[in-house]
Amino acid sequence: MQNALVSITLQYGQNQPLLLGQNADLERHNWDRDHKYAHICQVSFSLATHISYLNVNGWSAIDHTLIQWANPVIYDKPDDDPTWEQVDLADLPLVDEDGFEINVYNPDGFCIPRWKPTSFETCGALLDLKKVHELFQGTEDAHRHVQNEVPFTVYPLAFTRDLGNVKATGLMLTFACRVMQLNAAIRKDDRAARHNVNDDDDNNNHPMIPNHHSPALLGISSQIYNSLSHCVHTEAKFHVVQLGMVTSVFAGASAKSAMGKRHWERRVKFCEQGMPHVRFSQKVSGDGQPQTLQFENTYILDISRMRPDLCTGSMIYDQVICPLLKMWSHPSILAPIKDVLVAFQPNIIPELFKCVTYPIMALIDLIWGKHVEDLKARKMMDPCMIEFVSMLEHTLNYTHMGNAAVLCKKLMDCAWLSLGLIQDGFPCLSDTFLAHGSLQSGQIIMWSNSWPVELVTHHPLTSSKQCQELTYGQDHYKIYEARFAVRLAMDNVPDHAYVNVTDLPLRVACYIANIALKVYFDDVKQLVYNKVMECLNPTMDANDPVLKRTTCDCYMASSRWMDEARLLSYTPGILSNLLHAVAVPDAGNFQLTPSVLGQKPVSFLAESILTAITLATGHRKPPFIRGGNFYHVACVTIKEMKSIARCAGVKCQDEKCLLVDAFCRVFESLKVNHIPWSGNPQCTIGHPLTATVHNVWLNLGAKGPTSSITSTTFSQNHSVGLLALCASEDIQASDAHGDWSALDICLLTFESILHKVNMPTKWKLSYLSAEQAPPYVTDAYHFVRNKYDGSKPLHQLATLCAVVCTGLIPSIFPPEKISYPSRKVQYEAYIHDLDWVTHKNRKGTTAAGPFITMVIGFIISLYEPDSPISHHIWDGSDLKPWWAKHTAKGINTFLLAHLGLASVETPSGF
């Protein structure tokens, strides 16, 4: 294979000042000395120019003879004004009638200063982001629409929303016009070269003959930013507030690796010596802070397209670099810039950053003060608190950068932080996660039960992922995320998860076990992938096409297997890919090496996990994989599952059975048919092998013992909440005055309420339509309510009849057409044999409440001699409204006869 040199990249001169003082000759000499530019094809470079306002306290005029000597020809207008005229400074006043300087210009169009400040202060400035589009917009089209010719992005700073920095993919249009003029001066004329070739199309399109329209100098990007943001960076990446130091301290208390612990210890020490935001405030405090705006353009200089006499370092310096730097002071460029700048008083911009970020900084300080002692003791922090601190640090990051990419919008929108920043420019904090009232007392109360989760996976939304992965690694974050997911699983179990498990605590236990096993699946994937690649790497670049093809097929099989959701199942497509990747064919047969343990039930795997986490060396035993994350996640998961079991009132001797049952259900759901196990012993001497390997697999196809614990163990009999509820119901039932419901009573248990002296809770006067009944009907029910005594047999009998009727409704009526016997002695037997039927045209015969009220009231009113109804009967008063109201629901004297409480004496009773 032959290699050809494509390019050489050199970096030098970063932050090198240019055109300052009397160093022009030295700079020109350095450019000549550094490189032979005639041997270089292209050079890319960036030039930054500082532009600021001055708060001038005094001026002094410059002698016009000195100005005239340095500028023999002077004009009254810049070079882009066709009406410019030459002037004589001796005859031109210094200021106009309003006291403003009368500007004059040299032949190149640059303004010539006629006076200079004697006392001044430098003022800061920011771009007005509402007007900055004027720097990049083009001309009007035929429809009088103006489009931005150069795409740009704005970065609001210090929660101002409308003030900040800008970055564009090209140059300001006024500046680009000046660059075009410069190009015309430095570009060589390629037309002569084209005249020396044939006029055929092939030669005219020859790629080695450059197009004379192609520029030698090309502006590719630009950015405008306040120099304060640039100067506080300790390196070319981020300054200290943008590193998420406090988040990394909170999240790193659980770091397991030695390197992770060292990173955590350094960050704790760093924050103890000074919080990041405090360090920033100290750094920008005091007078003389840099606050000017830096206008930085990036260019590509194609030296091959320059005139030959300009292809030296000194000529590039004189003809390219210096003109580009001087262009910024040209009126055609400086005037539109002035229109989009907002000036500040001296030293205001640093104070602006400190002022607007104070609430966020104070909240971070409060959280740090509350948890610093726990952090020193390496106590594991609440994930909700870690994420809340992370969101606050992301908000501070946005303050200094103005880049919306630092906002984790999914999570921060829920807290209103990013919504406030984007919509109003200032952060807003809802009480979704933090109790506002607790801050007034100096406390911090987090609402973890309302933490937002992913809609599909129901994993918690986080903002600390990048911080944790950069500081402690991806494995650390995976453990953290799994622990967080387990923590929230109790409140966010998806509706589709383990729907066959009707008991909620057991269902939650299954769900968090499922989360843990997904981490185990990742460990198995990594184990198999590493070992397979270790075997395939030597043959990846083999010259033998057959061997190379075999290697490629093996790699593709392993990739397909790793993409499977249930990669430990015996599904033919899944298992065949695993066999192809791992197994060594023997006489054309693919077989996984089985473990010497033989077939085991899935309960064996569950018990192995529960046993291993109790051992000091459990992380070295199967099924745990060295270097994997499942061990740490399993410890957290099992701890939470035990907590669920205890809260559900499970006895200690049943706790393990419940955990095994939950794991077995998950194994069945995920189709775990086999798992990688430790290597088989090669001899009988020494300790057995414990490291899990990729080529020995334990079969889980054996039939396991039937679980002695059912799901009802969790809640039906032993749930603490249910036990408390049952106890309270027993206490209430034993109290003669305790509330009771007739709907919960049947005939066989009626004796359990015979001691009750008060009416059932369903007895309510509101079931009566009092406005449609005469007053005596309402009086009758008031009498029943006031005189009811559950210890009296009559009242007990009335209640018993009400219970019977609620069981009969709506079949509370006798048949509509009956043929009663002619003899009186046969009436009773005939009535008792009648069916209970439903009358579809009768309304209100399905609700139990009205029947309980009306049956009790009807019977007591008829049989109590002091009731208003009894008085009306003895007085011979009209009771048609009373009978009509009750008969409509089938409550009448015939119902009493049907129940056996009355007898029919004459045929009129039918």
FIMARRO-866478 format. One line per 3 residues: their letters; for each residue x negated, y, z negated of C-alpha. Coordinates in steps of 0.25 Angstrom, whole numbers, plus 2048, in hexadecimal, padded with zeros to 3 digits. Example, Ala and Ser with C-alpha at 12.3 -4.5 7.8 and 13.67 -1.06 7.14 Angstrom:
# residues 2
as> 7CF 7EE 7E1 | 7C9 7FC 7E3
# end
This chain:
# residues 910
mqn> 800 800 800 | 7FB 80E 804 | 7FD 81A 7FB
alv> 7FE 828 800 | 7FC 834 7F7 | 809 83C 7F7
sit> 806 848 7EE | 7FE 84D 7E2 | 805 854 7D7
lqy> 7FD 85F 7CF | 802 867 7C3 | 7FB 873 7BE
gqn> 7FD 881 7BA | 80A 87F 7B2 | 80E 88C 7AB
qpl> 802 893 7B1 | 805 8A3 7B1 | 803 8AA 7BE
llg> 802 8B9 7C2 | 7FE 8BD 7B4 | 7F4 8C8 7B1
qna> 7E7 8C9 7BA | 7E6 8BA 7BC | 7EA 8B9 7CB
dle> 7DC 8B7 7D0 | 7DA 8AC 7C6 | 7E7 8A5 7C9
rhn> 7E4 8A6 7D8 | 7D7 8A0 7D6 | 7DD 894 7CE
wdr> 7E7 891 7D9 | 7DB 890 7E3 | 7D3 887 7DA
dhk> 7DE 87E 7D6 | 7E1 877 7E3 | 7DF 876 7F2
yah> 7ED 87A 7F6 | 7EA 877 805 | 7EA 868 801
icq> 7F7 869 7FA | 804 867 801 | 80E 86D 7F7
vsf> 80E 874 7E9 | 81A 875 7E0 | 819 87F 7D5
sla> 822 888 7CC | 821 896 7C8 | 828 89D 7BC
thi> 829 8AC 7BB | 82E 8B3 7AE | 838 8BE 7AF
syl> 83D 8C5 7A3 | 843 8D2 79E | 83B 8DD 796
nvn> 841 8E5 78B | 839 8F2 78E | 837 8FC 784
gws> 82E 906 78C | 829 909 79A | 81D 90F 7A0
aid> 81C 914 7AF | 812 90E 7B8 | 809 919 7BF
htl> 80F 919 7CE | 801 91B 7D3 | 7FD 90D 7CE
iqw> 80A 907 7D4 | 807 90E 7E1 | 7F9 909 7E1
anp> 7FD 8FB 7DF | 809 8FC 7E9 | 806 905 7F5
viy> 814 903 7FB | 820 904 7F2 | 82F 902 7F5
dkp> 83B 907 7EF | 842 8F9 7F1 | 83E 8EB 7F2
ddd> 83B 8E4 7FF | 848 8DD 801 | 84F 8EB 802
ptw> 84E 8F0 810 | 850 8FF 80C | 843 8FF 804
eqv> 83A 90B 805 | 82C 90E 801 | 82B 918 7F6
dla> 820 921 7EF | 820 91F 7E0 | 81B 92D 7DE
dlp> 828 932 7E2 | 831 927 7DC | 836 929 7CE
lvd> 833 91E 7C4 | 842 91C 7BF | 84F 920 7C4
edg> 85A 929 7BE | 85F 91E 7B5 | 851 91B 7B0
fei> 84E 90E 7B8 | 841 90C 7BF | 841 90E 7CE
nvy> 83C 901 7D4 | 832 901 7DF | 82D 8F5 7E7
npd> 820 8F0 7EE | 821 8EB 7FD | 823 8DD 7F8
gfc> 830 8E1 7F1 | 82B 8E0 7E2 | 82F 8EB 7D8
ipr> 823 8F4 7D4 | 824 8F7 7C5 | 823 906 7C2
wkp> 823 905 7B3 | 81F 8FB 7A9 | 824 8F8 79B
tsf> 81C 8FC 78F | 824 8F5 784 | 82D 8E9 787
etc> 832 8DC 782 | 835 8D0 78A | 844 8CC 78B
gal> 849 8BE 78D | 853 8BA 798 | 85C 8AF 79D
ldl> 863 8AD 7AA | 872 8B0 7AB | 877 8A3 7B0
kkv> 884 8A9 7B5 | 87C 8B1 7BF | 870 8A8 7C2
hel> 877 8A3 7CF | 874 8B0 7D5 | 865 8AC 7D6
fqg> 868 8A0 7DE | 874 8A3 7E7 | 874 8A4 7F6
ted> 87C 8AE 7FF | 88A 8AE 802 | 890 8A5 80C
ahr> 89B 8A8 816 | 8A5 8A6 80C | 89E 8AF 802
hvq> 89A 8A4 7F9 | 88D 8A4 7F2 | 886 897 7EF
nev> 87A 894 7E7 | 86F 890 7F0 | 866 88B 7E5
pft> 86C 881 7DB | 869 885 7CD | 86C 880 7BE
vyp> 86E 889 7B2 | 869 887 7A4 | 870 88F 79A
laf> 868 892 78D | 86B 895 77F | 87A 892 780
trd> 87C 89E 788 | 882 896 794 | 87F 8A2 79E
lgn> 871 8A5 79B | 865 89B 79D | 85C 895 7A8
vka> 85E 890 7B6 | 857 886 7BF | 859 885 7CE
tgl> 855 87C 7D9 | 84F 888 7E2 | 84B 896 7E1
mlt> 853 8A3 7DE | 858 8A7 7EC | 851 8B5 7EB
fac> 844 8AE 7E7 | 846 8A4 7F2 | 846 8AF 7FD
rvm> 839 8B4 7F8 | 833 8A6 7F8 | 837 8A5 807
qln> 830 8B2 80A | 823 8AC 803 | 825 8A0 80B
aai> 824 8A8 818 | 817 8AE 813 | 810 8A1 80F
rkd> 815 897 819 | 80D 893 825 | 813 894 833
dra> 816 886 838 | 81B 88B 846 | 80D 88B 84C
arh> 80B 87D 848 | 818 879 84E | 814 87F 85B
nvn> 808 876 85C | 811 86A 85D | 81A 864 868
ddd> 828 869 869 | 82E 85C 869 | 838 859 85E
dnn> 82F 84E 857 | 823 858 855 | 82D 863 850
nhp> 832 85A 845 | 825 855 841 | 824 854 832
mip> 816 858 831 | 819 866 838 | 81F 86F 82D
nhh> 82B 877 82F | 828 886 82F | 835 888 828
spa> 831 880 81C | 82C 889 810 | 81F 888 80A
llg> 824 88C 7FD | 831 886 7F7 | 838 88A 7EB
iss> 83F 87D 7E5 | 844 881 7D7 | 845 88C 7CD
qiy> 849 88E 7BF | 84B 89A 7B6 | 84A 898 7A7
nsl> 846 8A0 79A | 838 89E 796 | 83C 89C 787
shc> 841 88E 78B | 834 88B 793 | 82B 890 788
vht> 831 888 77C | 82E 87B 783 | 822 873 77E
eak> 821 86C 78B | 828 86C 798 | 834 864 794
fhv> 83C 868 787 | 83A 870 77B | 83C 86B 76D
vql> 84B 86E 76C | 84E 866 779 | 848 859 774
gmv> 853 854 76B | 84A 853 75F | 854 852 754
tsv> 85C 848 75C | 850 83F 75D | 84E 840 74E
fag> 85C 83C 74B | 85C 831 755 | 84E 82C 752
asa> 851 828 744 | 854 81A 749 | 848 818 752
ksa> 843 80A 751 | 836 80A 759 | 829 810 754
mgk> 828 81A 75F | 836 81F 75C | 833 820 74D
rhw> 827 829 750 | 82F 832 75A | 83A 833 74F
err> 830 837 744 | 829 841 74D | 837 848 750
vkf> 83B 848 742 | 82E 84F 73E | 830 858 749
ceq> 83E 85C 745 | 83A 85D 736 | 830 867 73A
gmp> 839 86F 742 | 846 86D 749 | 845 86E 758
hvr> 84E 87A 759 | 847 881 74E | 83A 87F 755
fsq> 840 885 761 | 845 891 75A | 838 893 753
kvs> 831 892 761 | 839 89D 767 | 83A 8A6 75B
gdg> 832 8B3 75B | 82F 8BE 765 | 829 8BC 772
qpq> 830 8B0 776 | 830 8AD 785 | 83D 8B1 78B
tlq> 83B 8B4 799 | 842 8AD 7A5 | 839 8A4 7AD
fen> 83C 8A3 7BC | 835 896 7C1 | 835 892 7D0
tyi> 82F 885 7D5 | 829 885 7E3 | 823 87B 7ED
ldi> 818 881 7F5 | 815 879 802 | 807 87D 805
srm> 807 875 812 | 811 880 817 | 809 88C 812
rpd> 7FF 894 81B | 7F1 88E 81B | 7EB 89B 815
lct> 7F4 89A 809 | 7F1 88C 805 | 7E7 88F 7FA
gsm> 7EA 891 7EB | 7E7 8A0 7EB | 7F0 8A2 7F7
iyd> 7FB 89A 7F1 | 7FA 8A2 7E4 | 7FA 8AF 7EB
qvi> 804 8AC 7F6 | 80E 8A3 7EF | 80D 8A3 7E0
cpl> 80B 8B2 7DE | 816 8B6 7E7 | 820 8AC 7E1
lkm> 81D 8B2 7D3 | 81E 8C0 7D8 | 82C 8BE 7DF
wsh> 833 8BE 7D1 | 831 8CD 7D0 | 837 8D0 7DE
psi> 844 8D8 7DD | 84B 8CE 7E6 | 849 8C3 7DC
lap> 848 8CB 7CF | 855 8D2 7D1 | 85F 8C6 7D1
ikd> 857 8C0 7C6 | 85A 8CC 7BD | 869 8CB 7C0
vlv> 86A 8BD 7BA | 861 8BF 7AD | 866 8C2 79F
afq> 85C 8C9 797 | 85B 8C8 788 | 854 8D0 77D
pni> 846 8CC 779 | 845 8BF 771 | 854 8BC 772
ipe> 854 8B0 77A | 84D 8A7 770 | 856 8AC 765
lfk> 862 8A9 76E | 85E 89A 76F | 85C 89A 760
cvt> 869 8A1 75D | 872 899 766 | 86C 88B 762
ypi> 86D 88E 753 | 87A 887 750 | 875 87A 757
mal> 868 87B 750 | 86F 87D 742 | 877 871 745
idl> 86B 868 748 | 864 86E 73C | 870 86A 733
iwg> 870 85C 739 | 861 85A 737 | 862 85F 729
khv> 86D 855 726 | 865 849 72B | 856 84C 72A
edl> 855 843 71D | 85C 837 724 | 853 839 730
kar> 847 838 727 | 84C 82B 721 | 84E 826 730
kmm> 85D 824 72E | 865 821 73A | 86C 82E 73F
dpc> 87B 82E 743 | 87C 82D 752 | 886 838 752
mie> 87D 841 74B | 872 83E 754 | 87A 841 760
fvs> 880 84E 75A | 871 853 758 | 86E 84F 766
mle> 87A 857 76B | 875 863 763 | 867 862 769
htl> 86C 860 777 | 874 86D 775 | 867 874 770
nyt> 860 86E 77D | 86B 875 785 | 868 882 77E
hmg> 85A 882 783 | 85B 87C 790 | 869 87F 795
naa> 869 872 79D | 877 86A 79C | 86F 85D 79E
vlc> 86B 85D 790 | 87A 85C 78B | 87F 84E 789
kkl> 88D 853 78E | 895 846 78B | 892 847 77C
mdc> 890 856 77B | 89D 85A 782 | 8A4 852 777
awl> 89D 85A 76C | 8A0 867 775 | 891 86B 775
slg> 88F 86A 784 | 89D 86F 787 | 89A 87B 77F
liq> 88C 87D 786 | 891 87B 794 | 89E 883 793
dgf> 89B 88E 789 | 88C 88E 788 | 88C 88B 779
pcl> 88D 87D 772 | 89A 87A 76B | 89B 86F 761
sdt> 8A8 867 75F | 8AC 85F 752 | 8AC 852 75A
fla> 89F 84D 754 | 89C 857 749 | 8A6 85C 73E
hgs> 8A5 86B 73E | 8AA 86D 730 | 89E 864 72B
lqs> 894 86F 730 | 89A 879 727 | 895 871 71B
gqi> 888 86D 721 | 88C 85F 724 | 88C 858 731
imw> 898 84E 734 | 898 847 741 | 8A4 841 747
sns> 89F 834 74C | 8AC 82D 74F | 8AF 837 75A
wpv> 8A2 835 761 | 8A4 835 771 | 8A1 828 778
elv> 89F 823 786 | 8AD 821 78D | 8A9 813 792
thh> 89E 80D 789 | 8A3 815 77D | 894 817 779
plt> 892 824 772 | 88E 830 779 | 880 835 775
ssk> 877 841 779 | 86A 83C 772 | 867 831 77C
qcq> 85B 838 783 | 855 83D 777 | 855 830 770
elt> 850 828 77D | 845 832 77F | 840 832 770
ygq> 843 824 76C | 846 81C 779 | 852 816 780
dhy> 852 80A 776 | 854 813 76A | 860 81A 771
kiy> 867 80D 775 | 866 809 766 | 86C 817 762
ear> 877 817 76C | 87B 809 768 | 87B 80C 759
fav> 883 819 75D | 88D 811 765 | 88F 807 75A
rla> 891 812 751 | 89D 818 759 | 8A2 80A 75E
mdn> 8AC 80A 752 | 8B3 816 757 | 8B2 814 766
vpd> 8B4 806 76A | 8B9 805 778 | 8C7 800 77B
hay> 8C2 7F6 784 | 8B8 7F0 77A | 8BB 7E2 774
vnv> 8CA 7E4 776 | 8CC 7D5 772 | 8C7 7D9 764
tdl> 8D3 7DE 75D | 8CC 7E2 750 | 8C6 7F0 751
plr> 8BA 7EE 747 | 8B6 7E1 74E | 8B8 7E8 75C
vac> 8AF 7F3 757 | 8A4 7E9 753 | 8A5 7E2 760
yia> 8A3 7EF 768 | 897 7F4 760 | 891 7E6 762
nia> 894 7E7 770 | 88C 7F5 770 | 880 7EE 769
lkv> 880 7E2 773 | 87F 7EB 77F | 871 7F0 779
yfd> 86E 7E1 778 | 871 7E0 787 | 867 7EB 78A
dvk> 85C 7E4 782 | 85E 7D7 789 | 85E 7DF 797
qlv> 851 7E5 793 | 84B 7D8 78E | 84E 7D1 79B
ynk> 84A 7DC 7A4 | 83D 7DE 79D | 839 7CF 79E
vme> 83E 7CE 7AC | 837 7DA 7B1 | 82A 7D5 7AA
cln> 82B 7C8 7B2 | 82F 7CF 7BF | 825 7DB 7BF
ptm> 819 7D2 7C4 | 820 7CE 7D0 | 828 7DA 7D4
dan> 81E 7DF 7DE | 81A 7D1 7E2 | 816 7CF 7F1
dpv> 81D 7C2 7F2 | 82B 7C6 7F8 | 831 7B9 7F2
lkr> 82C 7BC 7E4 | 830 7CB 7E5 | 83E 7C7 7E9
ttc> 83F 7BE 7DE | 83A 7C8 7D4 | 844 7D3 7DA
dcy> 850 7C9 7D9 | 84C 7C6 7CA | 84C 7D5 7C7
mas> 859 7D7 7CE | 85F 7CC 7C6 | 85B 7D2 7B9
srw> 860 7DF 7BD | 86E 7DA 7C0 | 86E 7D2 7B3
mde> 86A 7DF 7AB | 876 7E6 7B2 | 880 7DD 7AC
arl> 889 7E1 7A1 | 88A 7D3 79B | 87C 7CE 79E
lsy> 87B 7C3 793 | 887 7BB 799 | 887 7AF 7A1
tpg> 88F 7B5 7AD | 888 7AF 7B9 | 884 7BC 7C0
ils> 87E 7C1 7B3 | 877 7B4 7AF | 872 7B1 7BD
nll> 86B 7BF 7BD | 865 7BC 7AF | 860 7AF 7B4
hav> 85A 7B4 7C0 | 852 7BF 7B8 | 84E 7B7 7AC
avp> 84E 7A8 7AF | 843 7A1 7B6 | 849 797 7C0
dag> 845 788 7BD | 847 780 7CA | 851 78A 7CF
nfq> 859 78A 7C2 | 85A 797 7BA | 85C 795 7AB
ltp> 85A 79E 79F | 851 799 794 | 85B 795 789
svl> 858 798 77A | 854 78C 772 | 860 790 769
gqk> 869 78A 773 | 878 78F 775 | 87D 799 76A
pvs> 88A 7A0 768 | 88B 7AF 769 | 88D 7AF 75A
fla> 87E 7AA 758 | 87A 7B7 760 | 883 7C0 757
esi> 87D 7B9 74A | 86F 7BB 750 | 871 7CA 751
lta> 877 7CB 743 | 86C 7C3 73D | 860 7CA 744
itl> 863 7D8 740 | 862 7D4 732 | 854 7CF 734
atg> 848 7D8 733 | 843 7D2 740 | 850 7D0 746
hrk> 84D 7D9 752 | 843 7CF 756 | 84D 7C3 757
ppf> 856 7C0 762 | 860 7C5 767 | 858 7D2 765
irg> 84E 7D6 770 | 841 7DC 76C | 841 7EB 770
gnf> 850 7EB 772 | 85A 7F3 76B | 865 7E9 767
yhv> 85F 7E6 75A | 861 7F5 755 | 86E 7F6 75B
acv> 873 7E9 755 | 86F 7ED 747 | 878 7FA 749
tik> 883 7F2 74F | 884 7E7 745 | 883 7F2 73A
emk> 88F 7F9 740 | 896 7EB 742 | 894 7E8 733
sia> 89A 7F6 72F | 8A6 7F3 738 | 8A8 7E6 731
rca> 8A7 7EC 723 | 8B0 7F7 726 | 8BA 7EC 72B
gvk> 8B9 7E5 71E | 8B2 7D9 723 | 8AC 7D0 718
cqd> 89D 7CF 717 | 89E 7C0 71A | 8A6 7C3 727
ekc> 89D 7CE 72C | 893 7C6 734 | 89E 7BE 73A
llv> 8A5 7CB 73F | 898 7D0 745 | 896 7C3 74C
daf> 8A4 7C3 751 | 8A2 7D1 757 | 895 7CD 75E
crv> 89B 7C0 763 | 8A7 7C8 769 | 89D 7D2 770
fes> 894 7C6 775 | 8A0 7C0 77B | 8A5 7CD 782
lkv> 897 7D0 788 | 896 7C1 78C | 889 7BF 785
nhi> 886 7B0 789 | 876 7B0 786 | 86C 7B9 781
pws> 85C 7BA 782 | 856 7B3 776 | 848 7B0 770
gnp> 83F 7A7 777 | 83F 798 774 | 834 793 76B
qct> 829 78C 773 | 824 785 767 | 828 782 758
igh> 81C 789 752 | 81E 798 74D | 82A 7A1 74C
plt> 835 7A0 757 | 836 7AB 761 | 83F 7B6 75E
atv> 83D 7C0 76A | 848 7C0 773 | 844 7BD 782
hnv> 84A 7BF 78F | 849 7B0 794 | 84F 7A8 788
wln> 85E 7AA 787 | 867 7A5 77C | 875 79F 780
lga> 881 7A4 779 | 88B 79A 77E | 88D 791 772
kgp> 89A 791 76B | 89A 799 75F | 8A2 797 752
tss> 8AF 79E 751 | 8AF 7AA 749 | 8B5 7A9 73C
its> 8B8 7B8 73C | 8C3 7BE 745 | 8C5 7CC 748
ttf> 8D0 7CD 73D | 8C4 7CC 733 | 8C1 7DA 737
sqn> 8CE 7E1 735 | 8DA 7D9 733 | 8D7 7D4 725
hsv> 8CA 7DB 720 | 8CB 7E9 726 | 8C8 7F3 71B
gll> 8D3 7FC 721 | 8DD 7F1 722 | 8DA 7EC 714
alc> 8DC 7FA 70F | 8E9 7FC 717 | 8EE 7EF 712
ase> 8EB 7F2 704 | 8F2 800 705 | 8FE 7F9 70B
diq> 8FF 7EF 700 | 8FE 7FA 6F5 | 909 801 6FD
asd> 912 7F5 6FE | 911 7F2 6EF | 915 800 6EB
ahg> 924 801 6EA | 924 80F 6EF | 91A 80D 6FA
dws> 91E 80F 708 | 922 802 710 | 927 7FF 71E
ald> 933 7F7 721 | 92D 7F3 72E | 922 7EC 728
icl> 92B 7E3 720 | 932 7D6 725 | 93C 7CD 71E
ltf> 931 7C4 718 | 92A 7CF 711 | 936 7D8 70D
esi> 933 7D4 6FF | 926 7DC 6FF | 92E 7E9 6FF
lhk> 939 7E6 6F5 | 931 7EE 6EB | 931 7FB 6F3
vnm> 93B 805 6EE | 939 80F 6FA | 93E 80E 708
ptk> 936 809 714 | 92E 814 71B | 936 812 728
wkl> 943 817 720 | 945 826 725 | 950 82F 726
syl> 94A 835 733 | 950 828 73A | 95E 82E 738
sae> 964 838 742 | 96A 840 736 | 96F 84B 73F
qap> 979 842 746 | 97E 83C 739 | 987 841 72F
pyv> 981 846 721 | 986 839 71A | 97D 830 723
tda> 971 839 71F | 975 839 711 | 976 82A 711
yhf> 968 828 715 | 963 832 70B | 96A 82A 701
vrn> 963 81D 705 | 955 824 705 | 957 82A 6F7
kyd> 95D 81E 6F1 | 955 813 6F7 | 94F 809 6ED
gsk> 947 7FE 6F2 | 949 7F6 6E5 | 958 7F5 6E7
plh> 95D 7E8 6EE | 967 7F0 6F7 | 95C 7F9 6FC
qla> 952 7ED 6FE | 95D 7E6 706 | 95F 7F3 70F
tlc> 950 7F3 712 | 950 7E4 715 | 95B 7E6 71F
avv> 953 7F2 725 | 947 7E9 727 | 950 7DE 72D
ctg> 956 7E8 737 | 948 7ED 73B | 945 7DF 73F
lip> 952 7DD 747 | 952 7EA 74F | 956 7ED 75A
sif> 95E 7E0 759 | 966 7E5 74D | 974 7E4 753
ppe> 97E 7D8 754 | 983 7D3 761 | 98D 7DD 768
kis> 998 7D3 76B | 99A 7C9 75F | 9A6 7BF 75D
yps> 9A7 7BF 74E | 9AF 7B3 748 | 9BD 7B4 743
rkv> 9BB 7AF 735 | 9B4 7B8 72B | 9AD 7AC 724
qye> 9A5 7AB 732 | 9A1 7BA 732 | 994 7B9 72A
ayi> 98E 7AD 732 | 992 7B3 73F | 98B 7C0 73C
hdl> 97E 7BA 737 | 97E 7B2 744 | 97F 7BE 74D
dwv> 972 7C3 755 | 96B 7CF 753 | 96B 7D7 761
thk> 966 7E4 767 | 96F 7EF 76C | 968 7F6 777
nrk> 971 802 777 | 96E 805 769 | 962 80F 767
gtt> 959 810 75B | 959 801 758 | 94A 7FE 759
aag> 944 807 74F | 942 801 741 | 942 80E 739
pfi> 950 812 73C | 955 804 738 | 94D 804 72B
tmv> 953 811 727 | 962 80F 72C | 963 800 727
igf> 95E 804 719 | 967 810 719 | 973 809 71E
iis> 973 7FE 714 | 970 806 708 | 97A 810 70C
lye> 985 806 70D | 982 7FE 700 | 97E 809 6F7
pds> 98B 80E 6F0 | 985 81C 6EE | 981 81E 6FC
pis> 988 829 705 | 98D 81E 70E | 993 816 703
hhi> 99A 823 6FE | 9A0 825 70C | 9A5 817 70D
wdg> 9AC 818 700 | 9B2 825 704 | 9B6 820 712
sdl> 9AE 82B 719 | 9AB 82A 728 | 99E 822 72A
kpw> 99E 821 739 | 991 829 73B | 98A 820 731
wak> 98F 813 737 | 98C 818 746 | 97E 81C 742
hta> 97A 80E 73D | 983 806 746 | 97B 80B 752
kgi> 96F 804 74D | 976 7F8 749 | 976 7FB 73A
ntf> 984 7F9 735 | 98C 7EF 72C | 98C 7E4 736
lla> 97C 7E5 735 | 97E 7E3 726 | 987 7D7 729
hlg> 97D 7D2 733 | 972 7D3 729 | 97A 7CC 71F
las> 97C 7D8 716 | 98B 7D9 718 | 997 7D0 71D
vet> 9A2 7D3 727 | 9B0 7D2 721 | 9B9 7D5 72D
psg> 9B8 7D4 73C | 9B6 7E3 73D | 9A8 7E1 737
f> 9A4 7DC 745
# end
